[in-house]
Amino acid sequence: MGAAADAAKKNSNFLKIAKGEAMVLEFDSYRIIPSNLDPTKDVIQVKFRTKDFGDKYWTNGNSAIMMAFDTMSRGTKILLTRGAWINKDQTEDSSKSSYTVEVLAKEDPRAW
Protein backbone atom coordinates (compact mmCIF):
# COMPACT_ATOMS: atom_id res chain seq x y z
CA MET A 1 0.00 0.00 0.00
CA GLY A 2 1.11 3.54 -0.68
CA ALA A 3 1.04 6.75 1.31
CA ALA A 4 -2.50 7.70 0.22
CA ALA A 5 -3.90 4.30 1.24
CA ASP A 6 -2.11 4.55 4.59
CA ALA A 7 -3.56 8.04 5.14
CA ALA A 8 -7.06 6.77 4.31
CA LYS A 9 -6.67 3.91 6.79
CA LYS A 10 -5.42 6.26 9.49
CA ASN A 11 -8.20 8.84 8.95
CA SER A 12 -11.10 6.39 8.98
CA ASN A 13 -12.74 5.22 12.20
CA PHE A 14 -13.50 1.97 10.40
CA LEU A 15 -11.14 -0.82 9.40
CA LYS A 16 -10.06 -0.63 5.76
CA ILE A 17 -8.75 -3.91 4.40
CA ALA A 18 -8.32 -4.64 0.69
CA LYS A 19 -9.29 -7.94 -0.97
CA GLY A 20 -6.41 -10.34 -0.63
CA GLU A 21 -5.02 -8.43 2.35
CA ALA A 22 -4.53 -9.76 5.86
CA MET A 23 -4.04 -7.63 8.97
CA VAL A 24 -2.93 -8.45 12.50
CA LEU A 25 -5.29 -6.83 15.00
CA GLU A 26 -5.78 -6.78 18.74
CA PHE A 27 -9.34 -7.51 19.86
CA ASP A 28 -10.75 -4.91 22.27
CA SER A 29 -14.52 -5.43 22.46
CA TYR A 30 -17.73 -5.88 20.50
CA ARG A 31 -21.34 -4.82 20.58
CA ILE A 32 -24.47 -5.99 18.82
CA ILE A 33 -26.11 -3.39 16.56
CA PRO A 34 -28.95 -3.41 13.99
CA SER A 35 -27.87 -4.16 10.43
CA ASN A 36 -27.81 -1.21 8.02
CA LEU A 37 -29.05 -3.53 5.27
CA ASP A 38 -31.84 -5.23 7.22
CA PRO A 39 -32.90 -3.56 10.51
CA THR A 40 -34.71 -6.76 11.57
CA LYS A 41 -31.29 -8.47 11.84
CA ASP A 42 -28.43 -7.86 14.26
CA VAL A 43 -24.74 -7.68 13.37
CA ILE A 44 -21.57 -7.43 15.40
CA GLN A 45 -19.44 -4.29 15.54
CA VAL A 46 -15.94 -5.12 16.73
CA LYS A 47 -13.43 -2.63 18.12
CA PHE A 48 -9.79 -3.44 17.32
CA ARG A 49 -6.48 -1.89 18.15
CA THR A 50 -4.12 -1.72 15.18
CA LYS A 51 -0.35 -1.41 15.28
CA ASP A 52 -0.14 1.48 12.82
CA PHE A 53 -3.58 3.07 12.50
CA GLY A 54 -5.05 3.38 16.02
CA ASP A 55 -8.42 2.02 17.16
CA LYS A 56 -10.75 0.85 14.38
CA TYR A 57 -14.28 -0.54 14.13
CA TRP A 58 -15.45 -3.35 11.86
CA THR A 59 -19.02 -4.56 11.29
CA ASN A 60 -19.99 -8.04 10.09
CA GLY A 61 -23.17 -10.09 10.14
CA ASN A 62 -21.77 -13.53 9.29
CA SER A 63 -22.83 -16.01 11.99
CA ALA A 64 -19.44 -17.76 12.11
CA ILE A 65 -17.65 -14.40 12.47
CA MET A 66 -20.04 -13.32 15.22
CA MET A 67 -19.50 -16.58 17.10
CA ALA A 68 -15.69 -16.27 16.79
CA PHE A 69 -15.75 -13.04 18.79
CA ASP A 70 -18.40 -14.11 21.32
CA THR A 71 -15.98 -15.46 23.94
CA MET A 72 -12.77 -13.80 22.78
CA SER A 73 -10.70 -12.13 25.51
CA ARG A 74 -9.63 -8.51 25.30
CA GLY A 75 -6.06 -8.30 24.03
CA THR A 76 -6.27 -11.42 21.84
CA LYS A 77 -4.26 -10.98 18.65
CA ILE A 78 -5.95 -12.15 15.47
CA LEU A 79 -5.19 -12.31 11.78
CA LEU A 80 -8.17 -11.00 9.79
CA THR A 81 -8.06 -11.92 6.11
CA ARG A 82 -10.33 -10.56 3.39
CA GLY A 83 -10.72 -12.92 0.46
CA ALA A 84 -12.75 -13.40 -2.66
CA TRP A 85 -16.38 -14.53 -2.48
CA ILE A 86 -16.73 -17.82 -4.33
CA ASN A 87 -20.26 -18.85 -5.34
CA LYS A 88 -21.51 -22.45 -5.19
CA ASP A 89 -20.82 -22.79 -8.92
CA GLN A 90 -17.17 -21.82 -8.22
CA THR A 91 -17.44 -18.40 -9.90
CA GLU A 92 -16.29 -15.29 -8.08
CA ASP A 93 -18.72 -12.52 -7.11
CA SER A 94 -16.52 -9.42 -7.17
CA SER A 95 -19.14 -7.35 -5.31
CA LYS A 96 -18.76 -9.50 -2.16
CA SER A 97 -15.94 -10.59 0.15
CA SER A 98 -15.30 -13.44 2.52
CA TYR A 99 -13.44 -13.01 5.81
CA THR A 100 -11.54 -15.40 8.04
CA VAL A 101 -10.49 -14.85 11.64
CA GLU A 102 -7.43 -16.71 12.92
CA VAL A 103 -6.46 -16.40 16.59
CA LEU A 104 -2.68 -16.01 16.86
CA ALA A 105 -0.64 -17.72 19.54
CA LYS A 106 1.27 -15.34 21.81
CA GLU A 107 4.56 -16.64 20.45
CA ASP A 108 3.48 -16.22 16.81
CA PRO A 109 5.99 -13.88 15.16
CA ARG A 110 3.18 -12.10 13.29
CA ALA A 111 1.70 -10.87 16.61
CA TRP A 112 3.14 -7.52 17.63
C-alpha positions as CSV (number, residue, x, y, z in Angstrom):
1,M,0.0,0.0,0.0
2,G,1.1,3.5,-0.7
3,A,1.0,6.8,1.3
4,A,-2.5,7.7,0.2
5,A,-3.9,4.3,1.2
6,D,-2.1,4.6,4.6
7,A,-3.6,8.0,5.1
8,A,-7.1,6.8,4.3
9,K,-6.7,3.9,6.8
10,K,-5.4,6.3,9.5
11,N,-8.2,8.8,9.0
12,S,-11.1,6.4,9.0
13,N,-12.7,5.2,12.2
14,F,-13.5,2.0,10.4
15,L,-11.1,-0.8,9.4
16,K,-10.1,-0.6,5.8
17,I,-8.7,-3.9,4.4
18,A,-8.3,-4.6,0.7
19,K,-9.3,-7.9,-1.0
20,G,-6.4,-10.3,-0.6
21,E,-5.0,-8.4,2.4
22,A,-4.5,-9.8,5.9
23,M,-4.0,-7.6,9.0
24,V,-2.9,-8.4,12.5
25,L,-5.3,-6.8,15.0
26,E,-5.8,-6.8,18.7
27,F,-9.3,-7.5,19.9
28,D,-10.7,-4.9,22.3
29,S,-14.5,-5.4,22.5
30,Y,-17.7,-5.9,20.5
31,R,-21.3,-4.8,20.6
32,I,-24.5,-6.0,18.8
33,I,-26.1,-3.4,16.6
34,P,-28.9,-3.4,14.0
35,S,-27.9,-4.2,10.4
36,N,-27.8,-1.2,8.0
37,L,-29.0,-3.5,5.3
38,D,-31.8,-5.2,7.2
39,P,-32.9,-3.6,10.5
40,T,-34.7,-6.8,11.6
41,K,-31.3,-8.5,11.8
42,D,-28.4,-7.9,14.3
43,V,-24.7,-7.7,13.4
44,I,-21.6,-7.4,15.4
45,Q,-19.4,-4.3,15.5
46,V,-15.9,-5.1,16.7
47,K,-13.4,-2.6,18.1
48,F,-9.8,-3.4,17.3
49,R,-6.5,-1.9,18.1
50,T,-4.1,-1.7,15.2
51,K,-0.4,-1.4,15.3
52,D,-0.1,1.5,12.8
53,F,-3.6,3.1,12.5
54,G,-5.1,3.4,16.0
55,D,-8.4,2.0,17.2
56,K,-10.7,0.9,14.4
57,Y,-14.3,-0.5,14.1
58,W,-15.4,-3.4,11.9
59,T,-19.0,-4.6,11.3
60,N,-20.0,-8.0,10.1
61,G,-23.2,-10.1,10.1
62,N,-21.8,-13.5,9.3
63,S,-22.8,-16.0,12.0
64,A,-19.4,-17.8,12.1
65,I,-17.7,-14.4,12.5
66,M,-20.0,-13.3,15.2
67,M,-19.5,-16.6,17.1
68,A,-15.7,-16.3,16.8
69,F,-15.8,-13.0,18.8
70,D,-18.4,-14.1,21.3
71,T,-16.0,-15.5,23.9
72,M,-12.8,-13.8,22.8
73,S,-10.7,-12.1,25.5
74,R,-9.6,-8.5,25.3
75,G,-6.1,-8.3,24.0
76,T,-6.3,-11.4,21.8
77,K,-4.3,-11.0,18.6
78,I,-6.0,-12.1,15.5
79,L,-5.2,-12.3,11.8
80,L,-8.2,-11.0,9.8
81,T,-8.1,-11.9,6.1
82,R,-10.3,-10.6,3.4
83,G,-10.7,-12.9,0.5
84,A,-12.8,-13.4,-2.7
85,W,-16.4,-14.5,-2.5
86,I,-16.7,-17.8,-4.3
87,N,-20.3,-18.8,-5.3
88,K,-21.5,-22.4,-5.2
89,D,-20.8,-22.8,-8.9
90,Q,-17.2,-21.8,-8.2
91,T,-17.4,-18.4,-9.9
92,E,-16.3,-15.3,-8.1
93,D,-18.7,-12.5,-7.1
94,S,-16.5,-9.4,-7.2
95,S,-19.1,-7.4,-5.3
96,K,-18.8,-9.5,-2.2
97,S,-15.9,-10.6,0.1
98,S,-15.3,-13.4,2.5
99,Y,-13.4,-13.0,5.8
100,T,-11.5,-15.4,8.0
101,V,-10.5,-14.9,11.6
102,E,-7.4,-16.7,12.9
103,V,-6.5,-16.4,16.6
104,L,-2.7,-16.0,16.9
105,A,-0.6,-17.7,19.5
106,K,1.3,-15.3,21.8
107,E,4.6,-16.6,20.4
108,D,3.5,-16.2,16.8
109,P,6.0,-13.9,15.2
110,R,3.2,-12.1,13.3
111,A,1.7,-10.9,16.6
112,W,3.1,-7.5,17.6
